[in-house]
Amino acid sequence: MQKYIYLLTIVVFMIFSGCNESIDTPNNKREVSLFTKTEIDSLLTVYDKHANNYSNLYKKALYGDKNALKSYSDLMLEINVLDNKLQHLINQNKIASNQLKKYMNLKKKFTQ
């Protein structure tokens, strides 16, 4: 049973990591270009909370908690949306170096 949950978790993670390829629509570009430094800091704070929730949900899902599996899936969708916004900001050089460093450190939490 643990092998099944582990495999399911890996598959879900791989699916969502592949979803990081977003299509930039005019509305999406306009939305991202309006972010201020404070708003980017808020995005990073939410990302940090999600990273902390990720490790807890991952452990519960690994041991077969069905509610955790659903929550894990929802969390990965939210993380993907944040990743897309932050990646677009990075590509447009709209993010400060200290914010970029924080983002890279937060991304490491998903591999620990």
N, C-alpha and C positions, 0 to 999 in steps of 0.2 A: 504494500500500500504506500509506503514511504517513497519507493522508487517512482510510482505513478505520480504522486504529488510533486516530487522533485522534477520529473520530466515535464509535467504540466506547467510548473512555474517557469522553467527554462523556456518552453515554447511561448508562453505569454510574454515573457520579457523580450524574446527575440522578435516577436511580432510588433511589439510597441517600439522597440528600438529601430525597427525598419520603418515605422511610421514617422520618423523624424524628418523625412523628406517631405517638405510642405510645398504647396503651390502658393506662390505669392500673388494674391489678388490685389487690386488697387485698394480695397478697403483694409486689407491686412497690412499693407505697407503704410497707409495713412495712420492706422491705429498705432503701429509700432514707432513711427517717427515722432509721435507726440509725447513720448515718455520723457519725463524729467529725471534728474538724478535721484530725487526722493522716491519717485515711482519705481525706478529700477531697484533701489534698495528694498522697497516693499516686495517686489517680485522675488528678490533673493531671500528675504525673510520667509516668505511662503514656501519657497523651494527648500529652504533649510528644514522647515517643519515637516514637509513631505518626505525629505530624506530620512529624518528621524522616525517617522511613521513607517517608512518602507522596511527598515530593518526589523521592527516589531512584527509587522504583518507577514513578512517573509518567513520568519521563524514559525509563526502560528500556522500559516498555510502549508509549510513543509510537513507539519505534523497532522495535517488533515482537517483543520478547522474550516468548515464550509463557509462560514460567515467571513472569515479572514480571506478566503480565496476571492470572494466577491469584492470585498473592500480593497484587496490588493489590485484587482483589475481596474476598479474605479480610480484608485490612486495613480496607477501607471498612465491612465488616460490624462489625468490632470497634470502629471509631470511632463508628459509629452507636449501638452499645450504650452507650458512654461518654457520647456526646452526650445520649442520653435520660436517663441518670442525673443528669448535671450540670444539664440543663435542669430536671428535676424539683426538684433541690435549690435552684436559683435561684428557681423559682416558689414554693417553700415558705419562702423567705428563710432557708435553712439554710447558706448559703455566705457567708463573710466577704468584705468589699470587696476586700481584696488578692487573694483567690483568684479572685474574679470578674474582676478586671483581668487576672490571669494567663491565665485561660480565654479571655477576649476576644482577647488578644494571640496565643494559640496558634491560635485559629480563623483569624486573619489569615494564618497560614502556608499555609493551604489555597488561598488566592487569589493567592499570589505566584508 
